[in-house]
Amino acid sequence: MPHVAVHHRTGSGPPAVFLHANGIPPRAYLPFLDALGTGLDVHALATRSLVAETPPPPDLPWAQLGHDALDFARSTFDEPVVAIGHSMGGTGWIEAVAANPNAVRALVLIEPAMVRPWQATALRWLPRTLGQRLTPAGPTRRKRDRWDDEAAFRASATRSGLYEGLSPEAFEAFVAAAIRPPDDAPQSDERTLVFPKVWEAHWFDIPPNPWPAMAKVSVPVVAVRGRSSIFLDDVRWEGLLRGAPHAVRHQLVDHGHLLPLEAPAPTAQLVLDGLRTAVAR
């Protein structure tokens, strides 16, 4: 079966392929994707995490997401695409873009998630059970993934504090995207996660070191971030972009790691403005 599915298409302009973050289905980005559609023909992909029928192979890397997306782009378009990704989706693009510059018009990184290079190396050598204590992988495997109804999920998501920065519109899009009726009770009020926690935990198990590949990216780069966080601090941001000294950089300091969900229209405008500048250089 294919490793991706087109979950949402909107807009007109040069073709763009969007990859979502870990744990966040593409439908959650609808306000952001619609805003991007004012200047791009946006195809938001559901990655392996959402289309696979089996658990992930233990060593499946983030970079495979970018290669899957590039396979889709090559089979769908007869021109280079704009590669856009949020968090894991952005980082996942880097290796594929570096290796295939003729297939990509530009690379857009929105809050690209990563650990520092020495941490990525250490986590590869540590026993998996120990690594799970040092990353969000362990808590992700233990987290709740089933609720009595949508209202119970809403209450849980609100209490978590993870989504407090989302606008009402963005929160509604997130709720609609995040849960569905369970397979074993499709007619019930119960809800379960759309993004399987076994896949979400897997990606936390194997955080990459994208710095070497970033230094090989030869296409225009736009990099957008929020305020410093555990997912992307100043050291990792500067270290990554040292490999792309001509990148167009933007920052929205009033927002966090979920930037395209918290501020969909401003983030989309920064992407579109950045692309015009980057491609013209």
Stockholm file with secondary structure:
# STOCKHOLM 1.0

chainA/1-281         MPHVAVHHRTGSGPPAVFLHANGIPPRAYLPFLDALGTGLDVHALATRSLVAETPPPPDLPWAQLGHDALDFARSTFDEPVVAIGHSMGGTGWIEAVAANPNAVRALVLIEPAMVRPWQATALRWLPRTLGQRLTPAGPTRRKRDRWDDEAAFRASATRSGLYEGLSPEAFEAFVAAAIRPPDDAPQSDERTLVFPKVWEAHWFDIPPNPWPAMAKVSVPVVAVRGRSSIFLDDVRWEGLLRGAPHAVRHQLVDHGHLLPLEAPAPTAQLVLDGLRTAVAR
#=GR chainA/1-281 SS CCSCEEEEEECCSSEEEEECCTTCCGGGGHHHHHHHTTTSEEEEEECHHHHCSSCCCTTCCTHHHHHHHHHHHHHHCSSCEEEEEETHHHHHHHHHHHHCGGGEEEEEEESCCCCCHHHHHHHHHSCHHHHHHHSTHHHHHHSCCEESSHHHHHHHHHHHCTTTTSCHHHHHHHHHHHEECCTTCTTSSCEEESSCHHHHHHHHHSCCCCHHHHTTCCSCEEEEECSCCSSSCHHHHHHHHTTCTTCEEEECTTSCTTHHHHSHHHHHHHHHHHHHHHHHC
#=GC SS_cons         CCSCEEEEEECCSSEEEEECCTTCCGGGGHHHHHHHTTTSEEEEEECHHHHCSSCCCTTCCTHHHHHHHHHHHHHHCSSCEEEEEETHHHHHHHHHHHHCGGGEEEEEEESCCCCCHHHHHHHHHSCHHHHHHHSTHHHHHHSCCEESSHHHHHHHHHHHCTTTTSCHHHHHHHHHHHEECCTTCTTSSCEEESSCHHHHHHHHHSCCCCHHHHTTCCSCEEEEECSCCSSSCHHHHHHHHTTCTTCEEEECTTSCTTHHHHSHHHHHHHHHHHHHHHHHC
//
